[in-house]
Structures are given as C-alpha cells and as structure tokens.
Amino acid sequence: MFEEYIARWNLIPDGQAIITHSSRLLPVIYQGVPAMLKVAVESECFNYSCYF
C-alpha cells in the first residue's frame, strides 16, 4: 500500500505500519527527518468529516 508513496517522495520506512479504521500510517524518514506517512482509506475522510 505504501510503496508508491515511498518511491515518489524518496521515503525511508522507519517502523511498523499502524492500521486504523480510516487510515494507514507508516513512520518514515524524509530528508533525514522523522515523519509519518498517512494514507486515508475511508472515502468520507476525504472531505474532512473524520476530523470533527
């Protein structure tokens, strides 16, 4: 699931994936800085309704 984004942004995976009901998260290193890649999987989250 993450391979496309890892390649596109030159990310380095840095831990185990975290699975939630609406997203998939992966700790990564981006340009030497720890970061979190988040991929939403629930279509309703694309309109930000998951954040309210």
CNS distance restraints for C-alpha pairs under 8 A (distance, minus, plus):
assign (resid   2 and name CA) (resid   6 and name CA) 6.10 0.50 0.50
assign (resid   2 and name CA) (resid  26 and name CA) 7.95 0.50 0.50
assign (resid   3 and name CA) (resid   7 and name CA) 6.16 0.50 0.50
assign (resid   4 and name CA) (resid   8 and name CA) 6.09 0.50 0.50
assign (resid   5 and name CA) (resid   9 and name CA) 6.03 0.50 0.50
assign (resid   5 and name CA) (resid  10 and name CA) 7.95 0.50 0.50
assign (resid   5 and name CA) (resid  11 and name CA) 7.63 0.50 0.50
assign (resid   6 and name CA) (resid  10 and name CA) 5.53 0.50 0.50
assign (resid   6 and name CA) (resid  11 and name CA) 4.67 0.50 0.50
assign (resid   6 and name CA) (resid  12 and name CA) 6.90 0.50 0.50
assign (resid   6 and name CA) (resid  13 and name CA) 7.73 0.50 0.50
assign (resid   7 and name CA) (resid  11 and name CA) 6.75 0.50 0.50
assign (resid   9 and name CA) (resid  30 and name CA) 7.83 0.50 0.50
assign (resid  10 and name CA) (resid  30 and name CA) 7.15 0.50 0.50
assign (resid  11 and name CA) (resid  28 and name CA) 6.11 0.50 0.50
assign (resid  11 and name CA) (resid  29 and name CA) 5.78 0.50 0.50
assign (resid  11 and name CA) (resid  30 and name CA) 5.26 0.50 0.50
assign (resid  11 and name CA) (resid  31 and name CA) 7.78 0.50 0.50
assign (resid  12 and name CA) (resid  28 and name CA) 5.29 0.50 0.50
assign (resid  12 and name CA) (resid  29 and name CA) 5.01 0.50 0.50
assign (resid  12 and name CA) (resid  30 and name CA) 6.77 0.50 0.50
assign (resid  13 and name CA) (resid  26 and name CA) 7.07 0.50 0.50
assign (resid  13 and name CA) (resid  27 and name CA) 6.17 0.50 0.50
assign (resid  13 and name CA) (resid  28 and name CA) 4.37 0.50 0.50
assign (resid  13 and name CA) (resid  29 and name CA) 6.44 0.50 0.50
assign (resid  14 and name CA) (resid  26 and name CA) 7.63 0.50 0.50
assign (resid  14 and name CA) (resid  27 and name CA) 5.14 0.50 0.50
assign (resid  14 and name CA) (resid  28 and name CA) 4.64 0.50 0.50
assign (resid  14 and name CA) (resid  29 and name CA) 6.35 0.50 0.50
assign (resid  15 and name CA) (resid  26 and name CA) 6.88 0.50 0.50
assign (resid  15 and name CA) (resid  27 and name CA) 5.40 0.50 0.50
assign (resid  15 and name CA) (resid  28 and name CA) 7.17 0.50 0.50
assign (resid  16 and name CA) (resid  26 and name CA) 6.51 0.50 0.50
assign (resid  16 and name CA) (resid  27 and name CA) 7.03 0.50 0.50
assign (resid  17 and name CA) (resid  24 and name CA) 6.91 0.50 0.50
assign (resid  17 and name CA) (resid  25 and name CA) 5.60 0.50 0.50
assign (resid  17 and name CA) (resid  26 and name CA) 4.59 0.50 0.50
assign (resid  17 and name CA) (resid  27 and name CA) 7.04 0.50 0.50
assign (resid  18 and name CA) (resid  24 and name CA) 5.89 0.50 0.50
assign (resid  18 and name CA) (resid  25 and name CA) 4.99 0.50 0.50
assign (resid  18 and name CA) (resid  26 and name CA) 6.28 0.50 0.50
assign (resid  19 and name CA) (resid  23 and name CA) 6.33 0.50 0.50
assign (resid  19 and name CA) (resid  24 and name CA) 4.86 0.50 0.50
assign (resid  19 and name CA) (resid  25 and name CA) 6.47 0.50 0.50
assign (resid  20 and name CA) (resid  24 and name CA) 6.29 0.50 0.50
assign (resid  21 and name CA) (resid  42 and name CA) 7.68 0.50 0.50
assign (resid  22 and name CA) (resid  40 and name CA) 5.84 0.50 0.50
assign (resid  22 and name CA) (resid  41 and name CA) 5.37 0.50 0.50
assign (resid  22 and name CA) (resid  42 and name CA) 4.92 0.50 0.50
assign (resid  22 and name CA) (resid  45 and name CA) 7.11 0.50 0.50
assign (resid  23 and name CA) (resid  38 and name CA) 6.55 0.50 0.50
assign (resid  23 and name CA) (resid  39 and name CA) 5.47 0.50 0.50
assign (resid  23 and name CA) (resid  40 and name CA) 4.25 0.50 0.50
assign (resid  23 and name CA) (resid  41 and name CA) 5.27 0.50 0.50
assign (resid  23 and name CA) (resid  42 and name CA) 7.10 0.50 0.50
assign (resid  24 and name CA) (resid  38 and name CA) 5.76 0.50 0.50
assign (resid  24 and name CA) (resid  39 and name CA) 5.17 0.50 0.50
assign (resid  24 and name CA) (resid  40 and name CA) 6.43 0.50 0.50
assign (resid  24 and name CA) (resid  41 and name CA) 7.26 0.50 0.50
assign (resid  25 and name CA) (resid  36 and name CA) 6.54 0.50 0.50
assign (resid  25 and name CA) (resid  37 and name CA) 5.47 0.50 0.50
assign (resid  25 and name CA) (resid  38 and name CA) 4.47 0.50 0.50
assign (resid  25 and name CA) (resid  39 and name CA) 6.36 0.50 0.50
assign (resid  26 and name CA) (resid  36 and name CA) 5.64 0.50 0.50
assign (resid  26 and name CA) (resid  37 and name CA) 5.09 0.50 0.50
assign (resid  26 and name CA) (resid  38 and name CA) 6.62 0.50 0.50
assign (resid  27 and name CA) (resid  34 and name CA) 7.28 0.50 0.50
assign (resid  27 and name CA) (resid  35 and name CA) 6.01 0.50 0.50
assign (resid  27 and name CA) (resid  36 and name CA) 4.58 0.50 0.50
assign (resid  27 and name CA) (resid  37 and name CA) 6.30 0.50 0.50
assign (resid  28 and name CA) (resid  34 and name CA) 5.89 0.50 0.50
assign (resid  28 and name CA) (resid  35 and name CA) 5.25 0.50 0.50
assign (resid  28 and name CA) (resid  36 and name CA) 5.68 0.50 0.50
assign (resid  28 and name CA) (resid  37 and name CA) 6.66 0.50 0.50
assign (resid  29 and name CA) (resid  33 and name CA) 5.29 0.50 0.50
assign (resid  29 and name CA) (resid  34 and name CA) 4.53 0.50 0.50
assign (resid  29 and name CA) (resid  35 and name CA) 5.71 0.50 0.50
assign (resid  30 and name CA) (resid  34 and name CA) 6.33 0.50 0.50
assign (resid  30 and name CA) (resid  35 and name CA) 6.38 0.50 0.50
assign (resid  40 and name CA) (resid  45 and name CA) 6.76 0.50 0.50
assign (resid  40 and name CA) (resid  46 and name CA) 7.40 0.50 0.50
assign (resid  41 and name CA) (resid  45 and name CA) 7.74 0.50 0.50
assign (resid  42 and name CA) (resid  46 and name CA) 7.45 0.50 0.50
assign (resid  43 and name CA) (resid  47 and name CA) 7.95 0.50 0.50
assign (resid  44 and name CA) (resid  48 and name CA) 7.31 0.50 0.50
assign (resid  44 and name CA) (resid  49 and name CA) 6.40 0.50 0.50
assign (resid  44 and name CA) (resid  50 and name CA) 6.97 0.50 0.50
assign (resid  45 and name CA) (resid  49 and name CA) 5.66 0.50 0.50
assign (resid  45 and name CA) (resid  50 and name CA) 5.03 0.50 0.50
assign (resid  45 and name CA) (resid  51 and name CA) 7.70 0.50 0.50
assign (resid  48 and name CA) (resid  52 and name CA) 7.45 0.50 0.50
